[in-house]
């Protein structure tokens, strides 16, 4: 892969980290009206995100062994974008249904977190291992590449956390922010697919 393509992968990984932590932080705001904001609510949210990310890492690693490409990478972003949309559209009825059927807020919040965030976060978790696969061209440098990638992704997560909590939630409602994250992921997916398509056309032109 070219230097420009590598830079694109790092940029996309940074943005995915930003979106993941932004969505996780907003999870507390979504659940709070029904289940409160005590420590076990955050325990439920963090548990669901950690579990779903771990499954995403496994799936992303497995998928990356089968003809990895920027197009497939972009499709992960597009899928994540689609899976995030129900959080904005259906969070209220889902919360109301679970709240009225489960009295214990611990288990109610755990089920609610799973219903809303498990699938989109699994898809988002696939991005990091797939990014590593796209970036590694020399097995002797795989550790260094993975280290830089996780640094960039985690930096994105840190900025996503602080910008969402310090600025976004003060200026916009939760559903607007979630929708913006969904749109951003979709545009990033289109960007990756477009870049891959243009690179393929250039190769054909030089052939």
N, C-alpha and C positions, 0 to 999 in steps of 0.2 A: 504493500500500500504506500501511496505517496505521503509526503509530509503534510500536505493540505488535508488529505483524507484522515490521517491520524489526528490532526488538530480538530477535525469535525467530530470524530468519535469522542475525544476528550470533552469537547464542548457539549455534546449530547449527554454524556455521562454526568457532567456537572449539572445540567438542567434537570435530568431525571432525579438526581439527589435532592435538588431544590424542591421539586414537586412532591416527592415522597414525604419529606419532613413537613412541608407545608400542609399537605392533606392530613398527616397524622396529628399535627397540632390542632387543626380545625375539627378533628374528631371529638375532642373534648368539648368544643362549643356546640357541636351537633347533639351530643348525648346529654349535656348538662340540663336542659329544660325538663327532661324526663327522669334522669337518673342521678342528677346532682354532679358535683365535681370533686368528690372525695377521692382519697388515695386509691380505693379499689376500682373506681371508674378508670382512672389512668392506668392502673394495673391491667385492666381488661384490654384497653386500647393498645398498650405497649406489647402485651402478650400476643395479641392477634397480629400486629405488624411484624413482630419478630418471627413468629411461626410462618406467616405467609411469605416473608422475604426469604426465609430459609428454603421453603419449597420452590420459590422462584429461582434461587441460586442453583438448585439441583436441575430444574427444568431448563434453565438457560444454558447451563454447562452441557447438558445432553444435546440440546438443539444445536449448539455451536459446533459440534463434531460433524454435522451433516451439511457440507458445502456452505460454510458461513459466508454471508455476503451483506453488503450494505442494504440491499433491498429487503432481505429478511429482517435485518436489524430495524429498518424503518417500519416494517409491519408490526414489530413488537410495540413500538411507540403508538402506532395507529390503533392497535388492539387495546392498549392501556388507555388511550384517550376515550375509546368507546365505553370501556368498563367503568371509567370514572363518572360518566354522565349520570347513571342511576343514583349516585350519592346525592346529587343536587335535585333530581326529580322525585325520588321516592323516599328520602330519609324520614320525612314527617310521618307518612302512613306506616312505615316499618317500625319507627319508634313507638307510635301509638299502639300498634298491635302487640308488640312485645311487652310494653309497659303494662297493658291491661291484662295480660295473660301470665306474667311471671312476677310474683310479689317481691322476691328477693332481688334487690337492685344489683347485687354482685353478679348473679347469673344472668339477669336481664341485660346488664351492660355488656357482659361477655358475648351473649348471643347477638345483641344488636351490633356490636363491633364486628363480629364475624360476618353477619349478613351484609353489612355495608362495605367493609374494607378488605375482606379476605381475598376475593378474586382479583380486584384491580391491583392490590399490592403484590400478589403472586406474579402477575404480568410485569409489573415494574421491577420486581426482583430479578427477572430474567436478563435485564439490561446489563448489569455489571459483568457477569461471566461472559456474556456474548461480546461485550466491549473488549475484554482481555483477549479473547480469541481473535478478534479482528486486528488487534494491535500487535500481537506477538508474531514475529516472523523469524526470530532467532531464539531457539529454546534456551540458549545460555543467558539471554536477557529477560526471560519470562518473569522472574521474580522482580526485577527492576521495573518492568512495564506494569505489572500488577500493582506494585507499590505506588507508582505515580498515578495510576488510574483510580485506586481507592482513595488516595489523597485528594484528587480532584473531585471525585464523587462526594466524599465526606465534607469537603469545603463547601460544595453546593448545598449539602444537607444543613450545614451550620448557618449559611446565609438564608436558606429557605425558612429555617426556624425563626431567626431573629427578625427578618424582614416581614414575614407573615404576622408575627406576634406584635411587633413594634409599629407597623405601618398599615398593612393590608386590612387587618381586622378593625382598625379605626376609621378607615375610609370606605370600606365596602361591606356588604352583608356576606354571610358565609357562602350562600349558593352562587353568588357572583364570582367569588374567589375560586370556588371549586370549578365552575364553568371555565374560568380563565386558565386554570391548570390543565383542564381537559383539552381546550383549544391549543394551548402551547404544546402539549404532547403530540397532538395531531399534526401540527405544523412542522414539528421536528421530524416526525415520521415521513412526511411528504418531502422534506428537505433531504433526508438520507436517501430516499428512493430516487429523487431527481438527480442528485449528485452521482449516484451509481449509474443511472441511465446515461447521463452525459459522458461519464468516463468510458462507458461501453461504446458509445457512438464515436468517441475520439479514437479508440482502439481500432474500430472498424475502418475509420477514415484513413488511418496510417497503414492498414494492412495491405 
